[in-house]
Amino acid sequence: MIYEEFRRQLGKAGLTVKEFAELIKQTPNSITNHAAEGEVPSHLAIIASLMGDMAEAGVDFRATLGRIEYEPSKPRGGATKGRFGGSKQPDMFIRTGKGPNKTMTNATTGLGGNERGDMFAGDGEEHDDAQH
């Protein structure tokens, strides 16, 4: 389904993209990102079409959705300290000691640093911050 038809179906249902996203426990961006592609995935097209037809027939689709128990989708990416968002990647830092002041070595470059982000040339040895 092209994105404009998708929006038309949401209009029939009396919904904005934001309201639709909230009803299906998605983020609005996860829906509007499809505008650039020009088409929406078939599962979203089916849901929007059913909602539009149900609304036209006087059926309360909100009550139907309210009876369904489901978990929201987990956001993709999930950037955290030492890990960029997007596709799953290996951890960037490997702990080489215990405690808050011990070295963390970048798994890719071999450079070392501590948990505060202070960086220095890694030699594979444990270091205490006070020495650097």
Solvent accessible surface area in square Angstrom, and as a share of the most:
residue,aa,sasa,rsa
1,M,71,0.32
2,I,103,0.52
3,Y,15,0.06
4,E,120,0.54
5,E,50,0.23
6,F,0,0.00
7,R,120,0.44
8,R,132,0.48
9,Q,13,0.06
10,L,2,0.01
11,G,50,0.48
12,K,56,0.24
13,A,8,0.06
14,G,56,0.54
15,L,11,0.06
16,T,77,0.45
17,V,15,0.08
18,K,121,0.51
19,E,71,0.32
20,F,0,0.00
21,A,0,0.00
22,E,100,0.45
23,L,43,0.21
24,I,17,0.09
25,K,84,0.36
26,Q,56,0.25
27,T,77,0.45
28,P,50,0.31
29,N,106,0.54
30,S,39,0.25
31,I,2,0.01
32,T,56,0.32
33,N,91,0.46
34,H,32,0.14
35,A,47,0.36
36,A,101,0.78
37,E,123,0.55
38,G,31,0.30
39,E,100,0.45
40,V,9,0.05
41,P,44,0.28
42,S,81,0.52
43,H,108,0.48
44,L,7,0.03
45,A,10,0.08
46,I,104,0.53
47,I,53,0.27
48,A,0,0.00
49,S,30,0.19
50,L,102,0.51
51,M,5,0.02
52,G,0,0.00
53,D,76,0.39
54,M,47,0.21
55,A,35,0.27
56,E,121,0.54
57,A,79,0.61
58,G,70,0.67
59,V,74,0.43
60,D,83,0.43
61,F,8,0.04
62,R,111,0.40
63,A,47,0.36
64,T,45,0.26
65,L,35,0.17
66,G,66,0.63
67,R,176,0.64
68,I,89,0.45
69,E,170,0.76
70,Y,71,0.27
71,E,150,0.67
72,P,75,0.47
73,S,70,0.45
74,K,183,0.77
75,P,116,0.73
76,R,228,0.83
77,G,30,0.28
78,G,47,0.45
79,A,73,0.57
80,T,90,0.52
81,K,152,0.64
82,G,19,0.18
83,R,72,0.26
84,F,130,0.54
85,G,34,0.32
86,G,46,0.44
87,S,91,0.59
88,K,193,0.82
89,Q,65,0.29
90,P,115,0.72
91,D,85,0.44
92,M,51,0.23
93,F,55,0.23
94,I,98,0.50
95,R,150,0.55
96,T,39,0.22
97,G,15,0.15
98,K,179,0.76
99,G,46,0.44
100,P,101,0.64
101,N,66,0.34
102,K,61,0.26
103,T,4,0.02
104,M,17,0.08
105,T,23,0.13
106,N,16,0.08
107,A,54,0.42
108,T,121,0.70
109,T,87,0.51
110,G,33,0.32
111,L,84,0.42
112,G,0,0.00
113,G,1,0.01
114,N,8,0.04
115,E,53,0.24
116,R,171,0.62
117,G,46,0.45
118,D,66,0.34
119,M,95,0.42
120,F,40,0.17
121,A,80,0.62
122,G,28,0.27
123,D,90,0.47
124,G,60,0.57
125,E,108,0.49
126,E,101,0.45
127,H,29,0.13
128,D,56,0.29
129,D,21,0.11
130,A,95,0.74
131,Q,133,0.59
132,H,120,0.54
